[in-house]
C-alpha cells in the first residue's frame, strides 16, 4: 500500500498577546453556524499572516479541532509543491481519526495512484470522501498560497476547494495569502461569493508588544549585555523602530535579528539601525518597503566577501533542492564549505543557517540554508529596490556556467 508522509512544517516565530482581534475573528468564524466554509485572510508581505495562521493552528490543536495545516514556502522543494498539499492534510487527518485512516487506507490500496492525480481529484478522494467526522467541524489551515510554485496551480486549488467543500459541511478551510491579482480574481468568482474575507494590515500596537518582548529577551540573555544596569533600549529607541516599521512585523523582526547577533554588541547595533534610517527621509522614496530596503542594503554591504556574495545568493535564490546544504553550494561554486559559511556569516538576520547533527564549530554536510522571509528574495529580484545587489541577468549567466561545470564533474549532488 502507498504510505502518505507529512511534509515538514517550518514553525513560525510568534509572540503571545498579539493579533488578538484577528484571532478572535477567526475563532468566531470557525464556530459560527453559517454556510461560510472558506475564510480568505489576506494582506501584504510582512504583516504577520503566517504567525497568525500558526497561532490559530495552535488554538485549534488545543481544542482538538485542527484537521491539518500546510504552510507553503517559495523555493522549498516540498513546501512550494501544490501536489504535496492534500496528501499531507490526509496524513494529518489519519493521525487523529481512526475511521478516516481505515477508509483512506482502503482507497489507497485500491488505487495507489491517487496521490498523483489532479488537485481536484486528490481533494475529493483523499480528504472529502473519506472524512467521516461527527460533532464540531474541523478546520484546515493553508498558509502562503501565493508562495505555491505556479499561479495556475494556485487558481486550480481555489476552484477545486470551491467545488468540493460544500459536499462536506463538517470541514472548513482558512486560506492565507498576499492579495495577488490572480488570487483575488478567483475569490471574486460567484462560486466563492459566500467566502468570508479578513484583511490583515499593519498594527503598531502588536509590533510594539513584539519589540518590547524581544528587546527584553536580548537584554536578559545576550552575553554582551551582562552588567548593563541602565534600562535598554530607551523608550525613544523603541518608538523610533516602531515608527519606521509602519506597523509591519517583517521590519521589526529583521531589526531584532540584526541586533541580537551574538557576534556583536546589541547596544551599538541598535544605534546603527537608527543611523541607517536617519540618512534619508522616508518621503524621498515612495516605496512602501523603503525603510526595510535600506536596512537590507546596509546588511549586505557589511559582507566582506563581495565577490562571492552574488554567486552564493544566486544559488540560494535559484531554489534547487530544499533544504539547501552548505556543501552543495560549495560544490556547485567550487568553494570550500567554510568559504560559503564566511560569506553568509554577516547575513544571519536575513538567512537562517541551521546545524543538524553537529555543533557550529564542526564542519559537517548537514548545514542547511533558509531564507527567513519572502520579502528578501523579492528585494533581490527587483532592481529598483536592490540596485547594485540585484539578481541580474549576469548573475543568471554565471550560475548557468557554474551548473555546466558541475554537470561536467563526476558527482553532482544538487537536485536539478
N, C-alpha and C positions, 0 to 999 in steps of 0.2 A: 504494500500500500504506500502511496505517496504520503510523506510526512511534511506537514506545514511547519515552518520555522518563523519565529518572530524577527522582524527587522529591529536591530538595536536602536534604542531611543537615547539621544543625547539630551540629558535633562537641562532645563533652562534655569539659570540662577534667579531666585525670587527673593523678595523682601516682604515679610509679613506686614499686614495693615496697609497695603497699597492696593489701589484699584478696587476698593470695596464696593463702590456704587455699581461698577460694571459687573463684578462678580454677583452682586445681588440681583441684577437684571438677568443674568444667565441662570441663576438658581430659580428665579421666578418662572422663566420660560420653561425650564426643564421639568417643572412640577405642575404647571397650569394645565387645565383641561381645555385644550384648544386643538385646532387642526393644523397648527404651525409646527410641523415636524422638523423643519430646517431653520437654523439661525445662521445668518451670514454676519460675522464680525469682521469689520474692515477698518483699515487705517494705514497711513503712510509708514514708511520704514522708520524704525526707531521709537515707536510709540509704546512698545511693550506688549504687543499682541501675543507673542509666544509665551511670555511669562504669565499673562492672564490665562491662556489656554492651559498651561501647566498647573496653575493654581486651581482652575476649575476641575481638571482631572483629579487632583489630589482630594478635593472635596467630594467628588462623585465616588472616588475609590473608598473613602471613609464611610460613605453611605451605602456601599455595595450597589451603586447604580451606574458604574462605568462599564460599558460593553467593551470598549477598546479605544486606542488612540494611535494616531500616526502623525509624526511631525516631519513634513517634507523639508529637505535641506538641499539647496542648489550645490552641485558639484560632488555630492556624496553618492557613491555608486549605487547603494541600495535605497537611500532615502530620497533620491530625486526620481526614482523609477515608479511610475504610476502602477505598474503591474504587481508591485510588492504590497500595495495598499490593502486590498481585500483579503489576500491570504494571511497577512499579518493580523487584521481585525478578526478573521475567522479563528486563527490560532488563539488569540486572547479570549475570545468568547468560549472556546472549547475548554479553557482552563477554569472557567467559572460556572459552566453549565454542563452537567453530565449528559443530559438528554440531547443538547446541541452537539456535543462531542460524538455521541453514538451515531446520530443522523449524518453528521459530516463525514465520519469515518466510512459509513456505507456508501455515501455518494462518491467519495474519492476512490474507494475500492472499485466501484462500478465504472468510473471514468477518471482515471488518473490525470488525464489531460485538461481537467477543469482549470488548473492553475495557469494554463497557457492560453485560455480563452480570452475573448474581449473583456473590457472592463464591465460592460453591462451584464454579460453572462456570469462573470466572476461574482459580481454583487448579488445577482439573483440566486445563483446556485450554491455559493459558499457562505452567504450571510442571510439573505432574506428568507429563503425557503426553509433552511434547517432551523431557523430561530423559532423556539417554542417556549418562550418565557411566559411567566404569569405574574400578576401583581403590577407593581410600578414599572413604568417604562425605563429602559436603559438608554444610555447616551453614548454615541460615538463622537469622538473629537478628532477633527482633521485640521491640522495647523499648517500654514505656509503653502497653501495651494499654488500660489504664484511661483513657488520655487520648484514645482514639478517640472520635469525636463522638457516638456513640449506644450505650447499653448493649445494645440488641438486636443491633446490628452486632457488638459485641464477642463476644456469645454465639454468633452465627451464624458468626463467623470461627473460633472454637474448635471448634465442632461440625463445620464443613466440613473442618478440618485432621484431626480425629479420624477422619472418614470416608475421606478421600482419601490420607492419608500412608502407610498400610500397603501401598498398591499400588505405592509407590516406595521400596523399602528402602534405597536409597543416599542418601536425604535425611533430615536430622534438623532439628528446629526448637527453638530456645530462645525461650521467651516470658517476658518480664519485666513485672511489673505490681505494683500495690498489691493486697493480698488483699481486694478488694472482694467483698461477699457474692454478687453476681450472677455474678462470675467464678469464685469458689470453688464455687458450685453446679454449674457446668458441669464443672469439674475433678473433682468428686465423682461425676460420672456414670460408670456402668460402662464406657462406651465409652472413657474415658480412665484406666481403672484401672491401666494399665501406664505411665502418665506418671510420670516422676520429679519430685520436688519438692525445692527448695532454698530454705530460708528465709534471708533477709538481715536481720540486726539491727544495732544499733549496735556499733561497735568502737572502744574507747578507744585501742587500740594503733595502728590505722590512722589515726585522726583525729590522734593525736599526731605521727605521721610527716608528715601533711599540714600541720599547723600549723607545725612546725619548718621544713619546706621553704619554705612561703610566707613566713613571717616573715623567713627568711634572705634571700629574694629581695627583699623590701621594704627590708631593711636595706642591701642592696648596690646597689639601683637607684633608690630614691626620692630625689628631689633634696633634700628636707629632711633626709635622713639623712647627707649629706656632712659629714665631720668628726666624726661621733659615734663616739667610741672605745670607750666602755664597752659591755659585752655588752647587747644588746637583742633581744627583750624578756627579762626575767628569767625564771628557771625558775618562780618563783611565779606570774607572769602567764600563762605558757603553761599551767600546771597549772590555773589558775583558769578559763580559757576552755575547756580540755579537760573539766573537771568540769561546767561549765554546758552543754556540748554534749550530755551524756548519750551520747556516742559517735556522734552523728548528724552527718553531713557538712554538712547544709544550714545548721545554725547556725554551724559553723566557717567555711564558705565565705562566709556573709553577713558575719561579723565581719571576715574578710580583705578583702573588697571595701570594707567600711566604713573600715578602717584604711588601705588602700593608696591611697585617693583622692588624686590628685596636687594637689588644691587645699588640702589640709590637712596638718598635722603628724602623722605616724603615731604618735609618742610620746603626744601629747595625745589622739588618737583612741582609742588602746588604753586609756588611763586612763579615758576617758569610758565605754567599754564596761563596765569593772569597776564604775564608779559606777552605771550604769544598772541592772545586775543586782543590786547590793547594796541597792537601795532597798526591795526586797520579797523576803521569803524564799520559796523555791520551794514550801514546804509550805503556803503560803497560797493557792495556786492549783493545783488538781488536774490541770489540763490538761497533757498531755504536751508541748505546744508553748508553755508559759507563758514560758519564758526567751526563746524566739525571738520570741514576740508582743511582749514588752516592748522588744526591740530594734527590731522593725518600728515600734512606736508612736513610739519616740524618733526614728527616721529620718524618719518622716512629719511629726512636729512641727517638724522643722528646716526645712521648706519654707516660705519667706516668702510665697508666693503662694497662700494657703489658699483664697481664693475661687475660684481657677481649678483648684486641685488636684483636687477631687472631679469636676469636669467632664472634665478630661483623663484621669483614671484610669477614668472611666466608659466613655470611648471605647476605651481600651486593653483594658478588661475585656470589652467587647462583642464583640471579636474579629471585625471586619469582614474586610477583605482583609489578607492577610499576604504579604510584610512590610508592616506598617503604617507609613506615611510621616508625617513631622512636618508636611508641608504639607497632607496630608489631614486630620489632626487639627485644624490651624488653620483650614482652610476650613470644616469642619463646625461648629466652635465660634465662628467669627467672630473668631479670634485670629490675630495675626501668628505666623509660624513661630518668630521669636525669642522671643515670649511663651511658646510651648509649650516651647521648649528651656530657658528660665529656670525654668519651673515644674518641669521634670524634672531640673534641674541637681543638686539635692541628693539625688536618688534613684538615683545611679549604682550603689549597692550592691544595689539591688533590680531596676532596669530597665536593660537593655543598650541603649545608643544607638550604632548603627554608622553610619559615614560611608562612602559609596560614591562614588568619582569626585570627591571634594572633600576639602579639609582642614577640620578642625573650625571654623576661623575664617571659612570661606566659607559663604554661605547658598545651598545648592543643594537641589533637591527630593529627592535620594536620601539622606535621613537616615532610617534605619529604627529602629523601637522594638520591643524584645522583652522579655518577662518572663524573668528568669533561671530561675525555678523555680515549679512549680505551687503550691507552698505559699503564695506571696504572694497570688494570686487567691483561694485557699481562705480565707486570713485575712480578706481584704476582704469576702468574701461571708458570713462568719459573724459576726453581730452580737455574740455573746458574747465573741468574741476581739478584733475590731477596734473595737467600741464606737463612738466618735464618728467613726471613719473608715469605718464600714460602708457598703457599696454598697447604699443603701437604695431603697425604692420612689420616694422623691422624686427620687433621682438618675436612676432609670429614666424618670420622667416628664419631667425636664429634658432628658434625652438624646433622648426622643421629640420634644420641642418643637424641639430643635436639628436633628434629622433632617428634620422638616417644613419648617423654614426653609431647610435645604439643598436639599431637593427643589424648593422654590419658586424657587431660583436658576437661572441659565442653565447652570451647569456643575456637575454632581455627579460627583465622581471616586471616591468610596468605592464599593467593590463590594458592593452590597446584594442 
